Amino acid sequence: MRWLVIFTVGFVVACVVGAYFTLGNWLLLLFGICLAAGILLYICKHQSLHIVAAVMIGCAIGFLWNWGYQHFYLQDALALDGQEARIAVT
């Protein structure tokens, strides 16, 4: 259970960064950096580095999730941003 909380800290940090800054494809670069750092830190023998590795892997998954959300879901809405349309409500 403790590992889930530690992982979630990294995921939340990545979600906040991805939500408040429009980074676009830079999120994929951050994903790669965090994933590589997390794997390298996990290989080390020290338990404290395993905690940092869990945070980094959480960040990596959060950056990937944010990129997917922006790329697949919000892309259509951003294309229509600033346009007006008339609708009839009955």
VENWO-V419411 format. One record per pair of residues at least 6 apart in sequence whose ideal C-beta (glycine too) atoms are under 8 Angstrom apart, sorted by the first residue. I is the first residue (numbers start at 1). J is the second residue. D is the distance in whole Angstrom. If there is no record, write none. Layout:
# VENWO-V419411
i = (I:I)
j = (J:J)
d = (D:D)
This chain:
# VENWO-V419411
i = (3:6:6:6:6:7:7:7:7:8:9:9:10:10:10:10:10:10:10:10:10:10:11:11:11:11:11:12:12:13:13:13:13:14:14:14:14:14:14:14:14:14:14:15:15:15:17:17:17:17:18:18:18:18:18:18:18:18:19:22:23:24:25:27:27:27:27:27:28:28:28:30:30:30:31:31:31:31:32:34:34:34:34:34:35:35:35:37:37:38:38:38:38:38:38:38:39:39:40:41:41:41:41:41:42:42:42:42:44:44)
j = (54:51:54:55:58:54:55:57:58:58:55:58:34:54:55:56:57:58:59:60:61:62:58:59:61:62:65:58:62:55:58:59:62:30:34:58:59:60:61:62:63:65:66:62:65:66:23:30:63:66:27:62:63:65:66:67:69:70:66:70:30:70:67:63:64:66:67:70:63:64:67:59:60:63:60:63:64:67:60:56:57:59:60:63:56:57:60:53:56:53:54:55:56:57:59:60:53:57:53:49:50:52:53:56:49:50:53:57:50:53)
d = (6:6:4:6:7:5:7:7:4:6:6:6:8:7:4:6:7:3:4:8:8:7:4:7:6:4:8:8:7:8:8:6:7:8:8:7:4:7:7:3:5:8:6:5:7:6:8:8:8:8:6:7:6:8:3:7:8:7:7:8:7:7:7:5:7:6:4:7:8:8:6:8:8:5:5:4:5:7:8:5:7:4:4:6:8:7:4:8:5:5:8:8:4:4:8:6:7:8:8:5:7:5:4:6:8:6:4:8:8:8)
